[in-house]
């Protein structure tokens, strides 16, 4: 069996069925462990040794190589194939490979959530055309309150293919966020500092972003882990998952500083997905036939962020009671959660300003800066891109593979 696995790993591409999930390995693990413990105790030790310590197995070298190339989901499919063919469970893997499978499942969940079309539960906040240069790109922004007490914001824009790499570069250069993200004097809102705390792989980062908010609220800080995934070969996707670390992870990570008592550290979760714009997507119909955008291959950029409501405001109502609250009360809880737990009087004007002005302005500026990068009018970005020639050559090559599929 080992020899067969070696031949497969060295030759064929091994993929687990698309319908398989990480959950299935957990479900089967107890019964498999019990059977092995009763009937074949030596076999458990043998397989565990092979999975966790035999570095000569080509399959695990391939897993590591895929992971380093930001092909997390492909690496996970390879691991699941190994477990399936060995009739073993998730728990036979060491911490390293369990982490890869868990991370992959979280990424799959994020993709599934962002790919699906908005339902009737979404509140369409605004629909605008992001103008810049010769292109006018239709943009739609949605918000909704989920039954599990999350506020969700979703933004979608089709872009021309030539803007893909510049957009990726703007996202990747996190140290420059505070040079272009817009700010407002009244009410006082904006990014005062952005810096990369840690870098891993080709494009994964831990980022600190500090935001100003109106008095008497305290300054906000978010520590975000950005995980990039190249899923181009399998599905034509580029995905970036964004999430804050757990309290334990913050304490254990050497790059995370101790929180300033004068600053409120908030949670954040989200994802950005780049894929071919579906032919039936509503925004395709909003493109002027005379616009140059109508004559180019289109990439759909989807951004989604989630903010949990219950954990930080101490709400203990059962789910069945959630619908008894009006949208106003839910929004009020959200702002208390995202701002200050003791701040109870949230001005409606601030709510409207954030949802109708801030989000759209930041998104439009994101697209505009990417245009400047493409046109060579952002010297700070151009300098850093030149310094990271190998990275951006790789991004260009992989993006070209994706664009050839459009």
C-alpha positions, 0 to 999 in steps of 0.5 A: 500500500505504501509503495502504491501511495508513493507512485501516486504521489510522484506521478498522478495528481491525487484529489479527494472527491469534491463532496467530501468534507473534513466533518466525515473524517471526524465522524468516522474516527471514533469507530475506526479508533475503537476497531483498531484498538481492539483488533490491531493495536500495532497497526495504529502505532505503525500508521501514526508513525508513518503519518507523523514522522516519516519524512521520506514519504513523497506524499507529505513532501508534496503536501508541504510544497503545495502549502508553501505555494499557497495551495492550501485546499489542494494540500488538504485534498491530498491529505484526505486522499491519504486518510481515505485510502489508509482508512484512518482518521483525522486524529491519526495525523500530527498537529501540523497536518491537522492544522492544514485540514482545519484551516482548509475547512474554514477556507471552504466555508468562507468560499461557500458563503461568499459565492452564493447569491444574496437572498431576500434577507439582504438589505441593499444599502446602495448601488453605485458606479465606481468611476475612474479613468475610462471605466465605470464599474457597477458596484452593489453593497448589501448588509444583513443581520443573520439569525446567529447574531452577526452583522454581515456586509457584502460588496461586489464589483466586476472589474476588467482583467487588467486590474486584477494584479494591481488590486492584488498588489494594493491588498498585499501592501498592508503597510501602505493602507494608511496612505490611501484609505480615506478619512473624515474630520467630522465625524472623526473616522479613518485609519491612523496606522497600518503595519505588517506584524508577521509574514509567512509563505508567499502572501500570508500576513498578520496585520495591525490596523488602528482606526480613529473614531469619534469622541468620546469613543476610544481608538479601535485596533484590529489584528487581522490574519490574512490567508491567501489561497491559490485555487486557480487550477481547480476552480479558477479562484483566488481567495483571501480569508481575513480573521482575528486571532483568538485570545490564546493565539494573541498571547502565544504569537510573538509578533502581537504586542500587549494591548494598549489599555487606551485602545479597544481591540475588536474582532473581524472576520471576512473574505475576498474572492476573485473569480470569473464574473458569472454570465448571469450576474446582475451587475453584468446587465448594469454595464453600459454597452458603450463602456470599454468594460463591456468589451473586456473579460470580467473578474468579479471581486466579492468582499464579505465581512462578518461582525458577531454581536452576542459575545461582547455585549452579554446578550443571552437571549435564545435564538427563538427570541432574536426575531422579536428585536427590530432591526434598529435594536440589532444595529444598536447592539452591533454598534455597542459591540464594535464601539464601546459596551458602555456607550448606549446612545448611538446617533442615527446620523453616525450609523447612516454615515458609516453604512452609506458613505464610509463603506462605499468611499473606501471601496471606490478608493481601493479601485482607484488606487489599483488603477493608479498602480496599473498606470504607474502613478503610485511611486510608493507602491511601484518602489515596493513592487520593484523590491519584491520582484520575485513575489510579483512575478509569481502573482503575475504568472498565477493571475495569467493562468486564471485570466486565460480561463475567462 
